[in-house]
Amino acid sequence: MKTLAAVLVFVLAACSTGSRVDLGDASAGNLIAAIAGEPDQLDPHRTSAYFSFEVLENVFDTLVEPDENLEMRPALARSWEVSDDQLTWTFHLRDGVRWHDDTPLTADDVVYSYRRIIDEQLTNVDKFSAVTSVSAPDPATVRITVRQPTPNLLTNLGGFKGMAIVQRANVESGQIATHPIGTGPFAFAGRKSGDSITLKANPRYWGGAPPVSGVTFRFISEPTTALSALQAGEIDWTDSVPPQRVAQLRDDDSLTLAVTPGNDYWYLALNEARQPWNDTRVREAIAFGIDRDAIAAATSYRTAEVNQLAIPRGSPWFTDYQRYRFSLDEARGLLEQAGAAPRDLDMLVTSEYPETVTAAQIIADNLAPLGIRVNIRTVDFATWLDEQNTGHFDMLMMGWLGNIDPDDFYYAQHHTKGTSNAQKFSDPEVDRLLDAGRTETDVGKRKAIYAKAATRIADQASYIYLYNPSVIQAWANNLTGYQVRRDGAVRFRTADLDGGETR
């Protein structure tokens, strides 16, 4: 899950309008980007924090990567071919790629990175479920064999930086979590705990040296503070924009605002390892008992689109599903059928995602007429992760970010053996469909498989889906060459500051 890390809250230093916060010599000339929280760590194979990936997107590379249309394109691999039986993939690496410490990248680095994820059973091991071997026939070639046709292999390898190619020496020295060495457009330069992370431009980057001298990510937890800093000229970019200000900001000529439909989704999950939530009818009752329109309006100020499945409208994989209208009568009927009368519901939310707290308050009001008292438990994100992983919750709310292939939206979350199935959902038919979707190469048939799987997942309320948010970002008018992406990836490799003051 690409989510938030623990936030260390701070107050932005006071300064006159248009002045820059003094970040030291390492940040002179840098693009200043405000993100809403501090990365928990910088090892791309171990972190699941979105704040970490905002930084790591600019430090590491993958073998292939999604373009602006989310089609997979060459990255560290300049080309590849697939055998006729679709079981052998051969990737040819770019010439002359070097790590930030100036050592050369080789195919052994790719093999090491993938074997590390597989052998240590790290967060994204599920993406290698079909892989039988990874080898390097020569220093410029990587060969991956799979046990069955795997139409989403490229997306698995390059969809996000959790699949980054890492340097063995950096890992074995134990420094990767605090001082990562990558091949990306920017190199790690320093960190001020609770305040910022600074990157410097990589002049040898295979895609061309970035136009800016570096990027400094500042941690500003309050969206209103981040926006004020942008309007005052203290930062250049932020994705921490108060949604209630979007309508007003559309007419603000002092900055550039982007509101782009995203591939993310927000959901509720009930813990099926606990009674009565292990009864499908009780979970369905909760799904009927919440007002999605009110939740989306309160959390996103109508910048999001309500959806009862994960994949958003506009995606070629979208399936229309409208079963769960807001109906307390339906909810009561299902609870009666199940012989269940839950009185208390422990809802786990995190202050680092304010929308979870807002939604919880609405859900508490929604469910009160059913005799259910929602006890909202607000924790920091590190605690949230621990509580989720240990199953210490009745219900939680969170989002999934950076999804591309339909497998990304469903397998890890809803397959019995899924690595992110914290709600402990298990259904043999869903397992069969999700396994079939991973091997079907005919696009039409594959779409039908995922439509069936998604519908069944929703019918049984493995997740109670809420809405698809927009990607909302804002930046100074003198920032050019930056593009908002549907997958939420923050890439500053082509960004430039035109006419900006020296910092």
C-alpha positions in Angstrom: 0.0 0.0 0.0 1.3 3.4 -1.0 0.2 5.4 2.0 1.2 7.9 4.6 4.2 7.7 7.0 4.2 9.1 10.5 4.2 12.8 10.6 6.2 15.1 12.8 4.2 18.3 13.0 6.0 21.6 12.8 5.1 25.2 12.4 6.4 26.9 9.3 9.0 29.5 10.2 7.6 33.0 10.0 8.9 35.0 7.1 7.9 38.0 5.0 5.8 37.5 1.9 7.8 36.2 -1.0 10.9 35.3 1.1 12.4 31.9 1.3 12.8 29.7 4.4 16.6 29.2 5.0 17.3 25.6 4.3 21.0 25.8 4.2 23.5 25.7 1.4 22.4 22.2 0.3 19.1 23.7 -0.9 20.4 26.7 -2.7 18.6 26.9 -6.1 16.4 24.0 -5.3 12.7 23.5 -6.2 10.9 23.5 -2.8 8.1 21.0 -2.6 5.7 20.6 0.3 4.4 17.2 1.2 2.0 16.4 4.0 4.2 14.1 6.1 7.6 12.7 6.7 8.8 9.4 5.0 9.1 6.6 7.5 12.2 5.3 5.6 13.7 5.4 2.2 14.2 1.7 1.3 11.8 1.3 -1.6 11.4 -2.4 -1.0 10.4 -2.1 2.6 8.4 1.1 2.9 4.6 1.3 2.1 4.4 5.0 2.9 3.2 7.3 0.1 5.3 10.2 1.5 8.4 7.9 1.0 7.5 7.2 -2.6 7.0 10.9 -3.3 10.7 11.3 -2.6 11.8 7.9 -4.0 10.1 8.5 -7.3 12.9 10.9 -8.0 15.8 8.8 -6.6 15.3 5.4 -8.1 14.5 3.8 -11.4 12.6 0.7 -12.4 13.3 -1.6 -15.4 10.3 -0.1 -17.2 8.0 2.7 -16.2 4.5 4.1 -17.0 4.2 7.1 -19.2 1.6 9.8 -18.8 -1.1 7.5 -20.3 0.0 4.7 -17.9 1.4 2.6 -20.8 4.7 0.9 -19.9 7.7 2.3 -21.6 11.5 1.7 -21.4 13.4 2.9 -18.4 16.6 1.1 -17.2 15.7 -1.4 -19.9 16.0 0.1 -23.4 14.1 -2.8 -25.0 12.7 -6.2 -24.4 11.2 -9.2 -26.2 8.9 -12.1 -25.2 9.2 -15.7 -26.4 6.5 -17.2 -28.5 5.1 -19.2 -25.6 5.1 -16.0 -23.5 7.1 -17.6 -20.7 10.5 -15.9 -21.2 11.0 -12.2 -21.1 14.4 -10.8 -22.1 15.3 -7.2 -21.2 18.3 -5.3 -22.6 19.7 -2.6 -20.3 20.7 0.9 -21.3 24.4 1.5 -21.9 26.3 3.7 -19.4 23.8 3.9 -16.6 25.6 4.7 -13.3 24.7 4.7 -9.7 24.8 8.0 -7.8 28.2 6.9 -6.3 29.4 6.6 -9.9 29.6 2.8 -10.0 28.1 1.2 -13.1 24.7 -0.5 -13.2 24.8 -4.1 -14.4 22.2 -6.9 -14.9 23.4 -8.4 -11.6 21.9 -5.3 -9.8 18.5 -6.1 -11.3 18.8 -9.8 -10.4 19.8 -8.9 -6.8 16.9 -6.4 -6.5 14.3 -8.9 -7.6 15.8 -11.8 -5.6 15.9 -9.6 -2.5 12.1 -9.0 -2.8 11.5 -12.7 -3.5 13.9 -14.3 -1.0 13.1 -11.9 1.9 9.3 -12.0 1.2 9.2 -8.2 1.1 6.1 -6.1 0.6 5.8 -6.6 -3.2 6.7 -10.3 -3.4 3.2 -10.9 -4.7 4.2 -9.2 -8.0 6.6 -12.1 -8.6 4.1 -14.9 -8.0 4.4 -16.2 -11.6 8.2 -15.8 -11.8 10.3 -19.0 -11.7 13.7 -17.5 -12.3 15.6 -14.2 -12.7 19.0 -14.4 -14.3 21.7 -12.3 -16.0 23.1 -14.1 -19.1 25.5 -11.1 -19.5 26.1 -7.8 -17.8 23.6 -6.0 -20.1 20.8 -8.6 -20.2 18.2 -9.7 -17.7 16.1 -12.8 -18.3 12.8 -13.5 -16.4 11.0 -16.8 -16.8 7.4 -17.3 -15.7 5.4 -20.4 -15.2 2.4 -19.1 -17.1 1.6 -16.2 -19.5 1.7 -13.1 -17.4 0.1 -10.1 -19.2 0.7 -7.7 -16.4 4.4 -8.5 -15.9 5.5 -5.1 -17.2 3.1 -3.3 -14.9 4.3 -5.4 -12.0 8.0 -4.5 -12.7 7.5 -0.8 -13.3 4.2 0.4 -12.0 5.7 2.1 -9.0 9.0 2.6 -7.2 8.4 -0.3 -4.7 9.9 -2.3 -7.5 13.0 -0.1 -7.8 16.4 -1.5 -8.8 18.6 -1.0 -5.7 22.3 -1.2 -5.2 23.6 -4.3 -3.3 26.3 -2.4 -1.5 23.9 0.2 -0.3 21.6 -2.5 1.1 24.3 -4.6 2.7 25.8 -1.6 4.4 22.5 -1.0 6.1 22.3 2.6 4.7 19.5 2.3 2.1 16.8 3.3 4.6 18.5 6.5 5.6 20.9 7.3 2.7 19.6 5.6 -0.5 21.8 5.3 -3.6 19.8 5.1 -6.9 20.2 5.7 -10.6 17.4 8.3 -10.8 17.4 12.0 -11.8 18.2 13.1 -8.2 20.5 11.8 -5.6 19.9 11.9 -1.8 21.7 14.9 -0.2 20.5 15.1 3.3 17.7 15.0 5.8 16.5 17.2 8.7 14.4 15.1 10.9 10.9 16.6 11.2 11.6 19.2 8.6 12.9 18.2 5.2 14.7 15.9 2.8 17.0 17.4 0.2 18.0 15.8 -3.2 20.5 17.1 -5.7 20.4 16.8 -9.4 22.1 13.8 -11.0 24.1 15.3 -14.0 24.7 11.8 -15.4 21.1 10.8 -15.4 20.4 8.6 -18.5 17.3 10.6 -19.2 19.2 13.9 -19.2 20.3 16.1 -16.3 17.3 17.7 -14.6 16.9 21.5 -15.2 16.8 22.3 -11.5 19.8 21.9 -9.2 17.8 19.8 -6.7 14.5 19.3 -4.9 13.9 19.9 -1.2 10.8 18.2 0.2 9.4 20.0 3.2 7.0 18.3 5.6 4.0 20.5 6.1 1.1 18.6 7.7 -1.6 21.2 7.5 -2.9 21.8 3.9 -3.9 25.4 4.7 -0.3 26.1 5.9 1.1 24.5 2.7 -1.2 26.6 0.5 -0.3 29.8 2.4 3.4 29.0 1.9 2.8 28.6 -1.8 0.9 31.8 -2.1 3.5 33.6 -0.1 6.3 32.4 -2.5 7.9 30.3 0.3 7.5 27.0 -1.6 7.2 26.1 -5.3 4.9 23.1 -5.3 2.5 21.1 -3.1 0.0 18.3 -3.3 -1.4 19.2 0.1 -4.2 21.4 -1.1 -7.3 21.9 1.0 -10.2 20.5 -1.1 -12.6 23.1 0.3 -10.4 25.7 -1.4 -10.4 24.2 -4.9 -13.3 26.1 -6.3 -11.8 29.4 -5.1 -8.3 28.5 -6.4 -9.6 27.8 -9.9 -9.8 31.6 -10.3 -6.5 32.4 -8.6 -4.1 33.6 -11.2 -1.2 33.7 -8.8 -0.7 29.9 -9.0 -1.3 26.9 -11.2 -4.0 24.4 -9.9 -4.4 20.9 -11.3 -7.4 18.7 -10.5 -6.9 15.4 -12.4 -9.0 12.3 -12.2 -6.9 9.7 -10.4 -6.6 5.9 -10.2 -6.7 5.9 -6.4 -9.7 4.7 -4.3 -10.8 5.0 -0.7 -12.5 2.2 1.1 -13.7 0.7 4.4 -12.8 -2.7 5.6 -14.5 -4.8 8.3 -12.4 -7.3 10.2 -13.8 -10.7 9.2 -11.7 -12.5 11.8 -14.2 -11.0 14.4 -17.9 -11.6 15.0 -20.3 -10.4 13.7 -18.3 -9.0 10.9 -17.5 -12.4 9.6 -21.1 -12.7 8.4 -21.5 -11.3 4.9 -25.0 -10.0 5.7 -23.7 -7.9 8.5 -21.0 -6.4 6.2 -23.7 -5.7 3.6 -25.8 -4.0 6.2 -22.9 -1.6 6.9 -22.5 -1.0 3.2 -26.2 -0.1 3.0 -26.0 1.9 6.2 -23.5 4.5 5.1 -24.1 7.6 2.9 -21.3 7.7 0.3 -22.4 10.9 -1.2 -22.2 12.7 2.2 -18.8 11.1 2.9 -17.4 12.2 -0.5 -18.8 15.7 -0.2 -17.4 16.2 3.3 -13.9 14.7 2.6 -13.3 15.9 -0.9 -15.7 18.9 -1.4 -17.0 17.2 -4.5 -13.6 16.8 -6.2 -14.0 13.0 -5.9 -16.4 10.6 -7.7 -18.5 8.2 -5.7 -17.8 4.6 -6.7 -18.9 1.3 -5.3 -16.0 -0.6 -6.9 -12.3 0.2 -7.0 -11.6 1.1 -10.6 -12.6 4.6 -11.6 -14.8 5.6 -14.5 -12.7 6.5 -17.5 -10.5 3.4 -17.1 -10.8 0.7 -19.7 -11.3 -1.7 -16.8 -14.2 0.2 -15.3 -17.4 -1.8 -14.3 -20.6 0.0 -13.4 -22.0 -1.2 -10.1 -24.7 0.6 -8.1 -26.0 -2.0 -5.6 -25.6 -0.2 -2.3 -27.9 2.8 -2.1 -28.1 4.5 1.3 -31.0 2.6 3.0 -31.3 2.0 6.7 -34.3 -0.2 6.0 -32.1 -2.5 3.9 -29.4 -2.4 6.6 -31.9 -3.3 9.4 -33.3 -6.2 7.3 -29.9 -7.7 6.7 -29.0 -7.5 10.4 -32.3 -9.2 11.3 -31.6 -12.0 8.8 -28.2 -12.5 10.3 -29.6 -12.5 13.9 -27.0 -9.8 14.7 -27.3 -6.7 16.8 -23.9 -5.1 17.0 -23.7 -2.3 19.6 -20.1 -1.1 19.3 -17.8 -0.7 16.3 -14.1 0.1 16.8 -13.1 2.3 13.8 -9.4 2.8 13.2 -8.4 6.1 11.5 -5.3 8.2 11.3 -4.7 11.9 11.8 -2.2 11.8 8.9 -5.2 11.2 6.6 -7.7 13.8 7.8 -10.3 12.5 5.4 -10.5 9.3 7.5 -11.4 11.2 10.6 -14.0 13.3 8.8 -15.5 10.2 7.2 -15.6 8.4 10.5 -17.7 11.1 12.0 -20.3 10.8 9.2 -20.3 7.0 9.5 -20.9 7.3 13.2 -24.0 9.5 12.5 -25.1 7.1 9.7 -25.0 4.0 11.9 -26.4 5.4 15.1 -30.0 4.8 14.0 -29.1 1.1 13.7 -28.1 1.0 17.3 -24.4 0.8 16.5 -22.1 3.2 18.4 -19.0 3.9 16.3 -15.9 4.4 18.6 -13.5 6.4 16.5 -9.9 5.6 17.3 -7.5 8.2 15.9 -3.9 7.2 15.9 -0.6 8.1 14.1 0.1 6.2 10.9 2.8 4.0 12.3 0.3 2.8 15.0 -2.4 2.5 12.3 -0.2 0.1 10.4 0.6 -2.0 13.5 -3.1 -2.2 14.4 -4.1 -3.1 10.9 -1.4 -5.8 10.6 -2.3 -7.3 14.0 -6.0 -7.3 13.3 -6.8 -4.9 16.1 -9.8 -3.2 14.6 -13.5 -3.7 13.7 -13.4 -1.3 10.8 -10.8 0.9 9.2 -10.6 3.4 6.4 -7.7 3.9 4.0 -6.9 4.5 0.3 -4.9 2.6 -2.3 -2.8 4.7 -4.6 -0.8 4.2 -7.8 -2.9 1.4 -9.3 -2.6 0.7 -13.0 -3.5 -2.9 -14.0 -6.7 -4.4 -12.6 -4.6 -6.9 -10.7 -3.2 -3.9 -8.7 -6.7 -3.1 -7.6 -7.9 -6.5 -6.4 -5.4 -9.4 -6.0 -3.3 -8.4 -3.0 -6.3 -7.1 -1.2 -8.9 -9.8 -1.8 -7.2 -13.1 -2.7 -7.0 -15.5 0.2 -3.3 -15.4 0.0 -3.1 -11.7 -0.8 -0.3 -9.8 0.9 -2.6 -6.9 1.9 -5.7 -8.9 2.9 -5.8 -7.4 6.4 -9.6 -7.9 6.6 -9.1 -11.7 6.2 -11.5 -12.1 3.3 -11.5 -15.6 1.6 -13.7 -16.8 -1.2 -12.8 -19.6 -3.5 -14.6 -18.1 -6.5 -12.8 -14.8 -6.1 -9.5 -16.6 -5.8 -10.2 -18.5 -9.0 -11.2 -15.4 -10.9 -8.2 -13.3 -9.7 -5.8 -16.2 -10.6 -7.4 -16.4 -14.0 -7.1 -12.7 -14.6 -3.3 -13.0 -14.1 -2.9 -15.4 -17.0 -5.6 -14.4 -19.5 -3.9 -12.6 -22.4 -7.1 -11.8 -24.4 -8.1 -8.3 -23.3 -11.8 -8.8 -23.7 -11.9 -12.0 -21.8 -9.6 -10.5 -19.1 -12.0 -7.5 -18.7 -14.9 -9.9 -18.2 -13.0 -11.8 -15.5 -12.2 -8.7 -13.5 -15.8 -7.5 -13.9 -17.0 -10.7 -12.3 -14.4 -10.7 -9.6 -15.0 -7.0 -8.7 -18.8 -7.6 -8.5 -18.4 -10.6 -6.3 -15.9 -8.8 -4.0 -18.4 -5.9 -3.6 -21.4 -8.2 -3.2 -19.6 -9.8 -0.2 -18.3 -6.5 1.1 -14.7 -7.5 1.3 -14.2 -3.8 1.0 -16.9 -1.2 1.2 -15.8 1.1 -1.6 -16.4 4.9 -1.2 -15.0 7.0 -3.9 -12.2 7.8 -6.4 -10.4 11.0 -5.4 -8.8 13.5 -7.9 -5.1 14.2 -7.9 -5.0 17.8 -6.6 -1.7 19.7 -6.9 -0.7 23.4 -7.1 2.5 25.1 -8.0 4.0 28.5 -8.6 3.5 30.0 -12.1 7.2 30.1 -12.7 7.4 26.3 -12.3 7.4 24.8 -15.8 7.9 21.3 -17.3 5.9 19.5 -14.5 3.0 17.2 -15.3 0.3 15.9 -13.0 -0.1 12.1 -13.4 -3.2 10.0 -13.0 -1.2 7.5 -10.9 -0.1 10.2 -8.5 3.6 9.7 -9.1 5.5 12.9 -8.4 8.3 13.3 -11.0 10.4 16.4 -11.0 13.0 15.2 -13.6 11.8 17.7 -16.2 10.6 20.5 -13.9 12.2 23.9 -14.2 12.0 27.2 -12.4 11.9 30.1 -14.8 12.5 33.6 -13.4 12.6 32.5 -9.8 14.8 34.2 -7.2 18.1 32.6 -6.1 17.6 30.5 -3.0 
